[in-house]
Amino acid sequence: MFPKLIKVEPLEDFKLHLCYNDGAEGIFDFAATVGFYGVFEKLSDPALFRRARISRDVWKALECPGEIDLDPVTVYADVTGKSVEWILAQDEPPKPSRKRSGKRVGVEAGKQA
């Protein structure tokens, strides 16, 4: 299974110390890697940037305020120094689970398919 982020620790100069459930850890330099352009511009505020966290979805990706999440494969590659190709060859990233609504699709109420 693809490694999940288990700890995010904000550091100085727009860096984050990230830890994964496979034992990998390292520093992610947001300013140097991503930059503060477009949707990321508001994260140039240090107080806002320090609110980075682990997403609550199946990916357990790095998420910044404003529901801005970063691709977990590329962040893991940056932190570990491994190539994206190598990471993807090891394991498929998890697929988001589908939530069931409890409704039967394509069947009229009271009738069996």
Residue, then its C-alpha position, 0 to 999 in steps of 0.5 A: m500500500f502507498p505510504k500515508l502521511i502520519k505527521v506534519e510539523p511546520l518549520e521556519d522558512f516555509k518548510l515542513h517536516l513530514c513523517y510517513n507510516d513506512g518510516a520515511e521522513g524528511i523536509f519538504d521545502f514548500a517555497a522552493t518546490v511549489g512556490f507561491y503562485g496562483v492558488f498557493e499565493k495566499l500561503s505566503d502568509p506564515a501564520l496561514f502556512r503553519r496550518a498545513r495538516i494531513s488530509r482526512d481522505v483516503w490519501k492522507a495527503l498534505e493539505c493546506p488551508g483552503e482545501i489545497d492538497l498536494d499530490p501525495v506521490t510527488v511530495y513523497a518523492d521530494v521528501t524521500g529523494k525517490s523518483v515518481e516512476w520508482i514509487l509508482a512501480q512499487d505500489e498503486p496509490p489507493k483509490p478513493s472509496r465510493k460512499r454508498s447512499g443506500k439508494r438502489v440505482g436503476v430500480e423502481a421503489g418496491k420492484q426487484a431488479 
